[in-house]
Structure formats: structure tokens, C-alpha cells
Amino acid sequence: MNKNNIITLTSLLLFVFALISCGGNSSKFEVKGKLDNVTEGYFYAAREIGDSLLVDTVRINAKGEFSFSGTVDTLTFMSLYFNQNTKSTYILVDKGWTVELKGDVLFPDLISVKGGSINDDLTSFKEQNKDMLKSRVEILNVLSEAVEKDSVSGKSFAELKNINFTLSNIAANYVKANPDKIASVMLINTFFKDETSIPRLDENLELLRGEAAVFPLTLDLKRYSAKIKQSTVGTPALNFTLKDLKGKDVSLIDYRGKYLLLSFISTTCEACDRERKNAVEVYNQLKKDKKNIDFATIVMDTELEPISKNTLDSVKWTLLPDHGGWSAKTVEQYYIREIPYSILISPTGIILERDVSFLDLPKKLDDILSGKSK
């Protein structure tokens, strides 16, 4: 082989190695920035890879500066959690993207996220509505403190409701003007993924076009809507059969002819224990008044921790263990995402109301029986 051939072969090999090197880095992304009021020297970055959840611990210095990188195969949603998971925001990363964050974690909705067209679009939305978004966070902080002091103000709730309504209208207008943008999907997820907003969720999803219409989150939102609709107010309650504590089969249809308060609790839930006293008092009073109502409680996590003696001694209605935690069949059927949680069902098996408070139940029942309730 002559000298020219050697030089040619060497150059070709270097070119091939360069291509391989570039191809190897093409799936890399980088995230960096400067954030204020991070209370620890780290935060968490979580993203799904297939069926797995990958959580990275990201170091952040005393000045709030940080940087981390990784690889992805496609556009990926990433959640960031700060200050012992009490504050969070999200970003999107993709192959070759450099994403930069700047802002205050105490106001996560206002954190600027630049890099990648979707992040840029969402940051533009934040900047255009920053005053309203800041007011919402401030009201939420006031409400959080008030709940701890048991001094919640109805005025704060009204203000929050008005701000959320205005922001949802602004988001709807954005979707209408930008039906092909992934940013529209993210705004739909933020403002309309709620049990009470299903009609508006469907309406906005129908507007989506192009890549936004087939984006994975869009398909997830459609599945979410379908799941909610199968157990929403006004629909027939889905039947189930579980064994009670004596091993007897109990079905939902066994309660036909009576109003039923179907509750969901867990043996590992402290809030459920705190609510039990109110539940027992209301149940005893309704039975004393000879109201046509019964209670049934589905109990999660009995495979992890048995039902307590206090519960067994105080609860006089049917308890129905359902194994599988949040994946239990009845929990999925009724789309339960928090506990304790109660659903009121009519004597004909129709769902009358979701998220019912035990203390509010007597008046709600009186309103229904007197025809005052819609």
C-alpha cells in the first residue's frame, strides 16, 4: 500500500470515527441554570423511561447554580422537585437540547425555562400572565397557612376560583390559536385535567391538530377523560363484588333501594384515622333518625397492615378489604386519587356526588329528599 493510500484510509477512518462520535452524542441533553430559595444543596429530576421512573439527584451550589446532562430517545417530560418535594416544576428535554432555568422555586409557575421550542412557548405564556400566576401562588400559600391554623377564609377561596377561571380561559384561547403546538397540550394538562372540567378538557382536546393531536400526553388525557366519565356524577355506579371481614361476598347491587355512602380508606392513612370519629358520629345520627342510607367502606393496604382494633370496635357498617393499593380494581373503577374519599350513590345506583364530606352528608341528604338538591 503506497503512502497516498495510507493517508486516504486514515482520513476515511477518522471521518467514520467522527460520525460515530457525533451519533453517540446526538441523544444527549443538558440542563443548567440558577434558581433562588432552594433550601437544600440538591434537588430531584424525575423522568419516565419505558415503564421505569428514573430519578436523578442534582447538586446545586450556594449561589443556586447547577448543571446536569443525560440522554433521551425522544421528547421527554421531566419533573423537578425542590425543598423536600414541597415545590415542583416541569421541563421538556429532547435530543441535542440545552435547557436553561432561571427563577425562584417559591414561585415555580414563574420559573423561566428556555431551550427547545416548547419550553420557549410555555415561558412566553408565563411571562404574559406573570402577575396572575404570582397572585395564584400567593393565595395558595395563604390558604396553606390558614389550613394549618384552622382559619380558612372563604374570600381566599373565591379569589383563587376567579383567578383559576380567568387563567383557564386564557389557556383555552391559546389552544384555539395554536392547535398544532405541544405547548397547547401542556396547558390543557395544567388547566383542564380535573374531575370538574371534563367537558372543557374534551372540548380543548378536540381542537388539537398535527403533532399535538398524537402527542403521548394527548392520548393520556383522552384516556383520563374516559376513565373519569365511567364514574362521574350522573352515571350508573359500577358494580363490584368483594368479601367482607367474615368472608361473605358483598356487591354494590346489594345496596339497591338505599342511599349509599361508598368510602375509600387505607390502613396506612393517618387522615383516615382522624376522620373516623366524624364518620361514626354521622352514621349513628343518621341511623337514629332512621334515614334510608347505609355506609360501606373499601379498605386499601390490608395486606401491608391489618385493620386496627379501634376501627373494628367503632365502625358498625361493612368494611371491604381490596388488595393492590392504588392499583386495586375498585380504586381504578372509581378513579380514586386521594384518601379518605367518599361517593354518594342513589337507591337506583346512580352516582349523586363525589368527594362528599361526612359532616356535610346529613344536610345533603335532607336537600335531596326535599328536592332542593339539583
C-alpha positions in Angstrom: 0.0 0.0 0.0 1.5 3.3 -1.0 1.7 6.5 1.1 -1.3 8.2 -0.6 -3.5 5.2 0.0 -2.5 5.1 3.7 -3.3 8.8 4.1 -6.7 8.3 2.3 -7.5 5.3 4.5 -6.5 7.2 7.7 -8.6 10.2 6.7 -11.6 7.9 6.0 -11.3 6.2 9.3 -11.1 9.5 11.2 -14.2 10.6 9.3 -16.1 7.4 10.3 -15.0 7.8 13.9 -16.2 11.4 13.9 -19.6 10.3 12.6 -19.8 7.6 15.2 -18.8 10.0 17.9 -21.4 12.6 16.7 -24.1 9.9 16.5 -23.3 8.7 20.0 -23.8 12.2 21.4 -26.9 13.1 19.3 -29.3 11.8 22.0 -27.6 13.9 24.8 -29.4 16.8 26.5 -28.1 19.4 29.0 -30.0 21.3 31.7 -28.4 24.2 33.6 -29.4 27.3 35.4 -29.7 29.4 38.5 -32.5 29.2 41.0 -33.3 31.1 44.2 -34.5 29.8 47.5 -33.5 26.2 47.1 -33.2 25.1 50.8 -31.0 22.0 50.2 -27.8 21.6 48.3 -29.7 19.3 45.8 -33.0 18.7 44.1 -34.5 15.7 42.2 -35.1 15.3 38.5 -37.5 12.6 37.5 -38.5 11.2 34.1 -40.1 8.0 32.8 -38.1 5.6 30.6 -40.4 2.9 29.3 -42.2 1.5 32.4 -39.4 2.7 34.7 -39.1 6.0 36.6 -35.5 7.4 36.6 -34.8 9.9 39.4 -31.5 11.8 39.4 -30.2 13.8 42.4 -28.9 17.1 41.1 -26.4 19.1 43.1 -26.9 22.9 43.3 -24.4 25.2 44.9 -24.9 28.1 47.4 -25.4 30.5 44.5 -28.2 28.4 43.2 -26.2 27.3 40.1 -26.5 23.8 38.7 -25.9 21.7 35.7 -26.7 18.1 34.6 -27.0 16.1 31.5 -28.4 12.8 30.2 -29.6 11.0 27.1 -33.1 10.6 25.7 -34.5 8.9 22.6 -37.4 11.3 22.2 -39.1 14.4 23.6 -39.4 13.7 27.3 -41.3 15.3 30.2 -39.2 15.8 33.3 -40.4 16.8 36.8 -38.1 18.8 39.1 -38.7 18.7 42.9 -37.3 21.2 45.4 -37.2 21.8 49.1 -38.1 18.4 50.4 -40.6 17.9 47.5 -42.7 20.8 48.6 -42.1 22.8 45.4 -42.0 21.5 41.8 -42.0 22.4 38.2 -41.5 20.6 34.9 -39.5 21.0 31.8 -39.2 19.1 28.4 -35.9 17.7 27.1 -35.0 16.3 23.8 -32.0 15.1 21.8 -29.5 17.9 21.4 -31.4 20.4 23.6 -29.7 22.7 26.1 -32.3 23.9 28.6 -31.7 26.8 30.9 -33.8 27.6 34.0 -33.9 30.9 35.9 -36.2 31.9 38.7 -37.4 31.4 42.3 -38.6 28.0 43.4 -41.1 29.6 45.8 -42.9 30.7 42.6 -42.4 27.6 40.5 -45.1 28.6 37.9 -42.9 31.6 37.0 -39.6 29.8 36.5 -38.2 30.7 33.1 -37.4 27.7 31.0 -35.5 28.4 27.8 -34.2 25.9 25.2 -36.4 24.0 22.9 -39.5 25.5 21.2 -42.0 24.0 23.7 -40.2 25.4 26.7 -39.9 28.7 25.0 -43.6 28.8 24.2 -44.6 27.9 27.8 -42.2 30.5 29.2 -43.7 33.1 26.9 -47.2 32.2 28.3 -45.9 32.5 31.8 -44.4 35.9 31.1 -47.6 37.2 29.6 -49.6 36.1 32.6 -47.0 36.5 35.4 -49.0 38.8 37.6 -51.9 36.5 37.7 -49.7 33.4 38.2 -47.9 35.1 41.0 -51.2 36.1 42.7 -52.3 32.5 42.5 -49.2 31.2 44.3 -49.6 33.9 47.0 -53.2 32.9 47.6 -52.3 29.2 47.7 -49.6 30.0 50.3 -52.2 31.9 52.4 -54.7 29.1 52.2 -52.0 26.5 53.1 -51.1 28.5 56.3 -54.8 29.0 57.1 -55.5 25.3 56.9 -52.7 24.6 59.4 -54.2 27.2 61.8 -57.7 26.1 61.0 -58.7 29.6 59.9 -59.6 29.2 56.2 -61.2 32.3 54.6 -64.0 31.9 52.1 -62.7 35.1 50.5 -59.4 33.5 49.6 -61.2 30.5 48.0 -63.3 32.9 46.0 -60.2 34.8 44.8 -58.5 31.6 43.9 -61.5 30.3 42.0 -61.7 33.6 40.0 -58.0 33.5 39.1 -58.2 29.9 38.0 -61.2 30.6 35.9 -59.5 33.5 34.2 -56.3 31.6 33.6 -58.2 28.6 32.2 -60.0 30.9 29.7 -56.6 32.4 28.6 -55.2 28.9 28.2 -58.3 27.9 26.1 -57.7 30.9 23.8 -54.1 29.9 23.5 -55.1 26.3 22.4 -57.6 27.7 19.9 -54.9 30.0 18.4 -52.2 27.3 18.5 -53.8 23.9 17.9 -50.7 22.3 16.5 -48.3 23.2 19.3 -47.2 20.8 22.0 -47.3 23.7 24.4 -51.1 23.7 24.0 -51.2 20.1 25.2 -49.1 21.1 28.3 -51.6 23.9 29.1 -54.6 21.6 28.7 -52.9 19.2 31.1 -52.3 22.1 33.6 -55.7 23.8 33.5 -58.3 21.2 32.5 -57.1 17.9 34.0 -59.7 18.0 36.8 -62.8 15.9 37.5 -65.0 19.0 37.3 -63.5 20.2 34.0 -64.1 17.1 31.8 -66.4 18.9 29.2 -63.8 21.7 28.8 -61.0 19.1 28.7 -62.7 17.2 25.8 -63.5 20.5 24.0 -59.9 21.6 24.0 -58.5 18.2 23.1 -60.8 18.2 20.0 -59.1 21.4 18.9 -55.6 19.8 18.7 -54.1 19.2 15.2 -50.9 17.8 13.7 -48.2 16.5 16.1 -50.1 17.9 19.1 -53.1 15.6 18.3 -50.9 12.5 18.5 -48.6 13.6 21.3 -48.4 10.9 24.0 -49.8 13.2 26.7 -52.8 14.0 24.5 -53.6 10.3 24.3 -53.1 10.0 28.1 -55.5 12.9 28.6 -58.1 11.2 26.4 -57.8 8.0 28.5 -58.1 10.1 31.7 -61.3 11.7 30.4 -62.8 8.2 29.5 -61.8 6.9 33.0 -63.5 9.8 34.8 -66.6 9.6 32.7 -67.3 6.0 33.7 -67.7 7.1 37.4 -68.7 10.7 37.1 -71.8 12.3 38.7 -75.0 11.2 37.0 -73.6 7.9 35.7 -74.6 4.4 37.0 -72.2 3.3 39.7 -70.0 0.4 38.5 -70.8 -2.9 40.3 -68.2 -4.8 42.2 -68.1 -7.8 44.5 -65.7 -8.1 47.5 -65.5 -10.2 50.6 -66.3 -8.6 53.9 -64.3 -9.4 57.1 -66.4 -12.6 57.6 -65.6 -13.8 54.1 -69.1 -13.1 52.7 -69.5 -11.8 49.2 -70.8 -8.2 49.1 -71.8 -6.5 45.9 -72.8 -2.9 45.2 -76.2 -4.0 43.9 -76.9 -5.4 47.4 -77.5 -1.8 48.5 -80.2 -1.0 45.8 -83.2 0.7 47.4 -81.0 2.7 49.8 -78.7 5.7 49.6 -75.1 4.5 50.0 -72.1 6.4 51.0 -69.2 4.4 49.5 -65.9 5.4 51.1 -62.3 4.6 50.4 -59.6 4.5 53.2 -56.3 2.8 53.8 -54.9 1.1 56.9 -51.7 3.2 56.5 -53.6 6.5 56.2 -53.4 8.8 59.2 -56.0 11.2 57.8 -58.4 8.3 57.5 -58.0 7.6 61.2 -58.6 11.2 62.1 -61.8 11.3 60.0 -63.2 8.1 61.5 -64.7 9.8 64.6 -66.8 12.1 62.4 -67.9 9.2 60.2 -69.0 7.2 63.2 -70.9 10.1 64.7 -72.7 10.9 61.4 -73.6 7.3 60.8 -75.0 6.8 64.3 -77.1 10.0 64.0 -78.5 9.0 60.5 -79.4 5.6 61.8 -81.1 7.2 64.9 -83.1 9.4 62.5 -84.0 6.3 60.5 -82.6 7.7 57.3 -82.7 5.4 54.3 -78.9 5.3 53.9 -76.1 2.9 54.6 -72.3 3.1 54.6 -69.8 0.8 53.0 -66.0 1.3 53.2 -63.4 -0.2 50.9 -60.2 -0.6 52.8 -56.9 -0.5 50.9 -53.5 -1.9 52.0 -54.8 -4.5 54.4 -52.0 -6.8 53.0 -49.5 -4.3 54.4 -51.1 -3.5 57.7 -54.2 -5.1 59.3 -57.3 -3.1 60.1 -56.8 -1.5 63.6 -58.7 -2.6 66.7 -60.0 0.9 67.1 -61.6 0.8 63.6 -63.1 -2.7 64.2 -64.6 -1.6 67.5 -66.1 1.7 66.4 -67.2 1.1 62.8 -70.6 -0.7 62.6 -71.0 -0.7 58.8 -69.5 -3.1 56.3 -65.7 -3.0 55.7 -64.5 -4.4 52.4 -60.7 -5.1 52.0 -59.4 -4.7 48.4 -55.8 -5.6 47.8 -53.4 -3.9 45.4 -53.2 -0.4 46.9 -53.7 2.3 44.3 -54.0 -0.4 41.6 -56.9 -2.1 43.4 -59.8 -2.8 41.0 -62.4 -0.7 42.8 -59.9 2.2 43.2 -59.4 2.2 39.5 -63.1 1.7 38.7 -64.0 4.8 40.7 -60.8 6.8 39.8 -59.8 7.4 43.4 -56.7 9.5 43.6 -56.8 10.6 47.3 -58.0 9.2 50.6 -60.1 9.4 52.5 -62.7 9.8 49.7 -66.4 9.2 49.7 -69.1 8.9 46.9 -72.8 9.2 47.4 -74.9 6.8 45.4 -78.7 6.8 44.9 -81.1 4.0 45.7 -81.3 3.3 41.9 -77.5 3.0 41.7 -76.7 6.5 40.2 -73.7 8.5 41.4 -75.1 11.7 43.0 -71.9 13.3 44.3 -68.2 12.7 44.6 -65.8 13.8 47.3 -68.5 14.0 50.0 -67.7 15.2 53.5 -69.1 13.2 56.3 -70.1 16.4 58.2 -71.9 17.7 55.2 -73.8 14.5 54.5 -76.9 15.0 56.7 -77.7 18.3 55.1 -77.0 17.0 51.6 -79.3 14.0 52.2 -82.1 16.3 53.6 -81.7 18.5 50.5 -82.0 15.5 48.2 -85.1 14.1 49.9 -86.8 17.5 50.0 -86.0 18.2 46.3 -83.7 21.1 47.0 -80.6 19.4 45.5 -80.1 19.5 41.7 
